[in-house]
Amino acid sequence: MAYVLPVKETPWVPVAGGDDRFPVRRIFCVGRNYAAHAREMGNDPDREPPFFFTKPADAVVHDGQVVPYPPETHHLHFEAELVVALGKGGRDIAAAQALDHVWGYATGNDLTRRDLQSTAKALGRPWDLAKGFDRSAVIGTLHPVAQVGHLDRGRIALCVEGALRQEGDLADMIWSVPEIIAILSRYVALAPGDLIMTGTPAGVGAIDTGQTCKVTIDGLSPLTTPIGAPG
């Protein structure tokens, strides 16, 4: 048996301390998981059940790679996020055991075509093309839990051209990492290689061609993304 088309390389993110690669299976994202961000988007942050959306695995972009300004948008936004990488999967995972499934953590940037998202919201349509477009999942170097421990607090920030645009603390997340894993596993069977982008603090905004944004999270490698000309 043979494939009728060339088989592409499995998407991956680099692992700190060597040449190892972490294979990416799926990317799940948590919406409105910081109270201040929920408010700035016009929503009530009162621990309503979390909701999820996805990005394709081949949307992964590494640290330092140029992201061409995406087509069909005039309002590209940055969103700094903590990324959780799973080394073990399962269904109906208990929150008390959820951290046993975490392989490591990375910085992330959930690039968003905000104008497309706003239009979709107004019309009651899906967000897919606003969130899951090409090169929309910027993921930094992955740090194993054995190296950094589990991250439940610490500064998260994003700068554009050196100017601070987002700042918060991981402790401000409405739903913690164990809770996110437990709730998500009720809906889908999680598996090794899955990534979870855990939400963004307040201060999201536009980034333009020729600008560079940098995400930092205490204890993790920074993540730098230049935005290039459309292409």
C-alpha positions as MATLAB code, in Angstrom:
seq = 'MAYVLPVKETPWVPVAGGDDRFPVRRIFCVGRNYAAHAREMGNDPDREPPFFFTKPADAVVHDGQVVPYPPETHHLHFEAELVVALGKGGRDIAAAQALDHVWGYATGNDLTRRDLQSTAKALGRPWDLAKGFDRSAVIGTLHPVAQVGHLDRGRIALCVEGALRQEGDLADMIWSVPEIIAILSRYVALAPGDLIMTGTPAGVGAIDTGQTCKVTIDGLSPLTTPIGAPG';
ca = [
       0.000    0.000    0.000;
       1.285    3.473   -0.863;
       0.061    7.034   -0.348;
      -1.171    8.698   -3.523;
       0.309   12.073   -2.472;
       3.628   12.940   -0.817;
       3.429   12.632    2.963;
       4.381   15.836    4.755;
       6.671   16.012    7.761;
       4.949   15.905   11.143;
       4.706   19.420   12.622;
       6.963   19.889   15.631;
       8.308   22.330   18.190;
      11.905   22.408   19.488;
      12.797   21.110   22.941;
      15.151   23.090   25.154;
      18.672   21.828   25.696;
      19.360   19.937   22.478;
      18.125   18.917   19.042;
      15.060   16.957   20.185;
      11.695   17.729   18.614;
       8.228   17.411   20.124;
       5.733   16.154   17.501;
       2.504   18.132   17.361;
      -0.747   16.215   16.962;
      -3.456   18.795   17.606;
      -3.687   22.328   19.005;
      -6.522   23.251   21.355;
      -7.076   26.822   22.559;
      -9.019   28.135   25.537;
     -11.068   31.279   24.982;
     -11.299   34.178   27.464;
      -9.361   32.561   30.320;
      -8.176   35.796   31.975;
     -10.825   37.981   33.643;
      -9.435   41.315   32.417;
      -9.246   40.056   28.823;
     -12.809   38.720   29.028;
     -13.955   42.171   30.120;
     -12.048   43.969   27.356;
     -13.796   41.716   24.839;
     -17.187   42.617   26.349;
     -17.831   39.368   28.251;
     -18.521   38.276   31.833;
     -15.459   36.496   33.300;
     -17.393   34.843   36.149;
     -16.119   31.270   35.733;
     -18.599   30.365   33.051;
     -17.695   26.953   31.603;
     -14.581   27.308   29.427;
     -14.933   27.023   25.679;
     -12.399   25.732   23.190;
     -11.402   26.204   19.574;
      -8.620   24.624   17.526;
      -5.781   25.433   15.174;
      -4.318   22.956   12.669;
      -1.020   21.371   13.668;
       0.647   22.647   10.508;
      -0.087   26.248   11.580;
       2.913   26.010   13.947;
       5.556   28.740   13.614;
       8.846   28.640   15.559;
      10.702   31.347   17.450;
      12.245   33.931   15.131;
      10.409   32.820   11.993;
       8.845   35.618    9.956;
       5.044   35.459    9.662;
       3.788   37.123    6.463;
       0.823   39.389    7.128;
      -2.132   37.072    6.429;
      -4.567   37.692    3.564;
      -8.177   38.858    3.877;
      -7.587   40.835    7.079;
      -6.681   44.374    8.047;
      -6.627   43.757   11.793;
      -4.114   41.075   12.821;
      -3.888   40.750   16.610;
      -1.318   39.230   18.963;
      -2.259   37.149   22.034;
       0.454   36.014   24.466;
      -0.258   32.576   25.937;
       1.170   29.761   28.037;
       1.289   26.558   25.981;
       0.883   23.145   27.626;
       2.292   20.075   25.846;
       0.806   16.675   26.689;
       2.942   13.570   26.952;
       0.094   11.281   27.952;
      -3.521   11.209   26.823;
      -6.858    9.935   27.989;
     -10.553   10.612   28.442;
     -12.338   11.956   31.520;
      -9.071   12.828   33.225;
      -9.505   13.864   36.851;
      -8.171   17.320   37.686;
      -6.166   15.806   40.548;
      -4.246   13.631   38.053;
      -4.180   16.049   35.118;
      -0.658   17.383   35.677;
       0.675   13.824   35.314;
      -0.254   14.161   31.620;
       1.818   17.316   31.038;
       5.164   16.855   29.263;
       6.240   20.479   29.243;
       5.486   24.169   28.733;
       6.269   26.853   26.154;
       5.482   30.457   25.333;
       2.923   31.001   22.594;
       1.251   33.657   20.465;
      -2.290   33.006   19.256;
      -2.373   35.181   16.133;
      -5.928   36.259   15.324;
      -7.609   37.918   12.351;
      -9.732   40.077   14.655;
     -11.871   41.673   11.971;
     -12.870   38.253   10.636;
     -13.592   37.060   14.164;
     -15.764   40.096   14.940;
     -17.779   39.599   11.763;
     -18.231   35.894   12.510;
     -19.404   36.661   16.052;
     -21.925   39.238   14.819;
     -23.359   36.752   12.317;
     -23.292   33.759   14.673;
     -20.798   31.939   12.458;
     -17.716   29.829   13.343;
     -14.347   31.488   13.993;
     -12.297   28.958   12.030;
     -10.771   31.315    9.477;
     -10.119   33.948   12.147;
      -8.128   31.597   14.380;
      -7.016   28.538   12.422;
      -5.331   30.125    9.428;
      -1.834   29.436    8.034;
       1.025   30.262   10.447;
      -1.369   31.300   13.210;
       0.108   29.175   16.034;
       3.421   30.680   17.105;
       5.029   28.300   19.614;
       8.330   28.797   21.405;
      10.913   26.342   22.702;
       9.336   23.612   24.808;
      10.699   23.085   28.327;
      10.141   19.674   29.959;
       8.401   19.578   33.334;
      11.528   17.897   34.728;
      13.408   21.112   33.913;
      10.951   23.864   34.932;
       8.367   22.159   37.139;
       4.682   22.972   36.786;
       3.806   26.601   36.092;
       0.826   27.988   37.986;
       2.109   31.520   38.523;
       4.636   33.900   37.011;
       4.672   36.985   34.811;
       3.435   36.745   31.225;
       4.006   39.744   28.958;
       4.138   40.819   25.328;
       5.971   43.752   23.771;
       5.637   45.193   20.265;
       8.765   46.992   19.079;
       9.928   47.013   22.710;
       6.752   48.684   24.041;
       4.815   46.706   26.665;
       1.347   45.797   25.373;
       0.249   42.846   27.546;
       1.139   41.953   31.118;
      -0.388   39.576   33.619;
       0.302   36.589   35.848;
      -0.390   32.931   35.156;
      -2.129   32.855   38.528;
      -4.798   35.122   37.015;
      -6.144   32.353   34.784;
      -9.840   31.725   35.467;
      -9.400   28.015   34.772;
      -6.131   26.427   35.887;
      -4.099   24.034   33.738;
      -5.388   20.916   35.591;
      -8.974   22.130   35.256;
      -8.528   22.866   31.547;
      -7.142   19.390   30.871;
      -9.883   17.715   32.897;
     -12.729   19.623   31.204;
     -11.322   19.276   27.680;
     -10.889   15.514   28.154;
     -14.642   15.181   28.716;
     -15.242   16.319   25.141;
     -12.373   14.648   23.252;
      -9.817   11.925   23.824;
      -6.532   13.709   24.451;
      -3.306   12.140   23.211;
       0.478   12.565   23.392;
       1.524   15.428   21.129;
      -1.516   17.588   21.845;
      -0.847   21.249   22.665;
      -3.167   23.482   24.681;
      -2.945   27.267   24.420;
      -4.359   28.459   27.738;
      -5.687   31.957   27.039;
      -4.331   35.490   27.018;
      -4.204   38.421   29.451;
      -5.696   41.843   28.743;
      -4.085   44.195   26.249;
      -4.522   42.338   22.972;
      -4.087   44.567   19.959;
      -2.974   44.976   16.384;
       0.448   44.276   14.945;
       1.474   45.523   11.525;
       3.851   44.575    8.738;
       7.437   45.361    9.712;
       6.787   45.112   13.447;
       8.105   42.460   15.841;
       6.401   41.145   18.952;
       8.062   39.311   21.821;
       6.335   37.088   24.392;
       7.985   36.359   27.742;
       6.884   34.033   30.546;
       8.889   33.587   33.730;
      10.981   30.409   33.540;
      10.538   29.824   29.794;
      12.389   30.829   26.654;
      11.123   34.087   25.077;
       9.286   33.982   21.763;
       9.986   36.564   19.050;
       7.873   36.964   15.915;
       8.540   39.431   13.081;
       5.554   40.221   10.861;
       6.562   40.363    7.202;
       4.984   41.619    4.021;
       1.846   39.836    2.814;
       2.620   36.611    1.047;
];
